[in-house]
């Protein structure tokens, strides 16, 4: 009996090709052929780019759901494609804001770390002292390299000791001739920096809360918008140009799998967000043949293969001529 087959059409980018082909063959897709290769049209490229943005937004919402905590309960709103698109844009904006806030937080934390050893420096007093011609300098040096004469010459005063290093201040009208690392400290209050860090962290947590709210209320809308975008691609109408567009080529390909494996293959393609269409073989298609018979008829398959396998749309002649060959020989 000739097994029923299904035809899959795929649209694969050059960067995904090797990984995709290996995975799809493991699922039982065979007779994979390339139909076209080239650059996509502008409209198709826009659709593909938008699909990647939906995928990234949903992935980041998954991460937010798994990583952040909230005391609020968010109920899913009715599916709305237009709202889904807008919320995808909002997710992108929130992620950009989060990156900016994290950079700001790291910068403030770095400034705090530099000042913590020195305590709360009164920069107003330091500036007033400089007006008299006496500047304050901040140094660090390994313990064994610290010299006692710096105290008498530059009023050097140790402030803290950490990791076998001494941190000290010195006073002079010009940069002292001290063989130690001269430190450039932030000219800010330690208290103000800590308050600023708390404010920035509060903003980051606010971004996380908004991501959780979007995931709880509008995830289904984003999924609906993603699906509509994918439905805009009709692979049967795709024509790839020979021009280099967007720096990446794509391949339009076909492959065949057993009808019983369609769900497994489709689930994999949906998970990987690969554009595909599945359909029954056309009469003119060169469909790969898989024959399955009972133990008796299977004994005569080598004889059938000596002639030729039947066309996919023909009947399997093996059950008919197997008895004849058994009697004949």
C-alpha positions, 0 to 999 in steps of 0.5 A, spaced: 500 500 500 502 506 498 503 511 504 499 518 504 504 523 503 503 531 504 507 537 501 510 542 505 513 549 502 518 552 507 521 559 507 528 559 510 533 564 511 540 563 509 543 563 516 537 558 519 538 553 513 543 548 516 540 548 523 533 547 520 535 542 514 538 537 520 532 538 524 527 537 519 530 531 516 530 528 523 522 529 524 522 525 517 521 530 512 524 527 505 526 529 498 527 536 500 528 541 494 530 548 493 525 552 488 528 559 489 534 562 492 535 570 492 533 576 496 526 577 498 521 583 496 521 589 500 514 587 502 516 580 504 522 583 507 518 587 512 513 582 514 519 577 515 522 583 520 515 584 523 515 577 525 522 577 528 519 583 532 513 579 534 517 573 536 522 577 540 517 581 544 513 575 546 520 572 548 521 578 552 515 577 555 516 570 557 522 572 561 519 577 564 513 572 567 518 567 569 523 572 572 519 578 575 514 578 581 508 582 582 502 583 587 497 585 581 493 580 578 492 581 570 486 579 566 486 577 559 483 582 555 479 580 548 483 579 542 485 585 538 490 585 532 491 593 532 492 593 540 497 587 539 501 591 534 501 597 539 503 593 545 508 589 541 511 596 540 510 598 547 514 592 549 520 594 544 520 601 547 520 599 554 526 594 553 530 600 550 528 604 556 530 598 561 537 598 557 538 605 558 536 605 566 540 599 567 546 603 564 545 609 568 544 604 574 551 601 573 554 608 572 551 610 579 553 604 582 560 605 580 560 612 583 558 609 589 563 604 590 569 609 588 566 614 594 564 609 599 571 608 602 572 615 603 565 616 606 561 623 605 566 628 602 564 635 603 565 637 596 563 645 598 569 645 604 574 642 599 572 647 594 573 653 599 579 650 601 582 650 593 580 657 593 585 659 598 590 655 594 590 648 597 588 643 593 586 636 596 588 630 592 586 622 593 591 617 592 591 609 593 598 605 593 600 598 596 601 598 603 608 596 602 609 602 598 606 607 602 612 612 605 611 616 612 615 622 609 609 624 605 605 626 611 610 631 613 611 634 606 604 633 603 600 632 610 598 625 607 593 622 611 590 615 611 583 614 610 582 607 609 585 600 607 582 595 603 585 589 599 592 590 602 592 598 599 592 604 603 587 610 601 589 617 603 589 624 602 594 629 601 594 637 600 598 641 596 598 647 591 599 643 585 599 635 584 604 632 589 610 628 587 607 622 590 609 615 587 601 613 588 595 612 584 591 619 583 584 618 584 579 622 580 572 621 585 565 623 583 564 630 585 557 628 588 554 626 595 554 619 597 547 620 600 545 623 593 548 618 589 545 612 593 538 616 593 539 616 585 540 609 585 534 607 589 530 612 584 533 608 578 532 601 581 525 604 582 524 606 575 527 599 572 522 595 577 516 600 574 518 597 567 518 590 569 511 591 572 509 594 565 511 588 562 508 583 566 501 587 565 502 587 558 503 579 558 497 578 563 492 583 559 495 583 552 499 577 550 493 574 546 492 580 542 500 580 540 499 573 538 493 574 534 497 580 531 503 575 530 498 570 526 495 575 522 502 578 520 504 570 518 498 569 514 500 575 509 505 571 507 502 566 501 508 562 499 505 559 493 506 567 490 513 568 493 518 570 487 525 571 490 529 577 486 536 576 484 538 582 487 542 583 494 536 586 499 537 586 506 544 583 506 541 576 507 538 571 502 532 566 503 531 559 500 524 557 498 524 549 499 519 544 498 519 537 502 515 531 503 513 527 509 508 522 511 501 524 513 501 521 520 507 526 521 504 532 519 502 534 526 509 533 529 512 537 523 507 543 524 508 543 531 516 544 530 515 549 525 510 553 529 515 553 535 521 555 530 516 560 527 518 558 520 513 560 514 510 554 511 504 551 507 502 544 507 498 541 502 496 535 498 500 533 492 498 535 486 498 530 480 504 533 476 508 533 483 514 528 483 512 525 490 517 520 494 514 513 494 513 509 501 510 502 500 508 498 506 505 491 505 504 485 510 509 480 511 507 476 505 507 481 500 513 484 502 517 478 500 516 480 493 518 488 494 525 487 491 522 484 484 517 490 484 523 495 485 527 491 479 522 494 475 520 501 477 516 503 483 509 506 481 507 513 481 504 516 487 497 517 484 497 509 481 495 503 485 500 499 489 500 493 484 504 488 489 498 485 492 496 483 485 502 480 482 505 477 488 500 471 488 502 470 480 510 470 482 509 465 487 505 460 483 510 462 477 516 460 481 
